Amino acid sequence: MPIFASHVIGDDCIACGTCIDECPAGAISEGDKYSINPDVCTECGTCADVCPSEAISLP
């Protein structure tokens, strides 16, 4: 069984909401800086693809 590492949202996050609207798993939570729940994230990469500030990456 493969081991997955959740995407993380870095300090460049501008809390624009683009990623939260695109996440098919509902793994992203709002805040001053958004966060990704690693227990829900499926590693599809959609959030990283749509992030305008390129704040989302793999650890």
Order of alpha helices (4+ residues) and beta strands (2+ residues): beta-alpha-beta-beta-alpha-beta
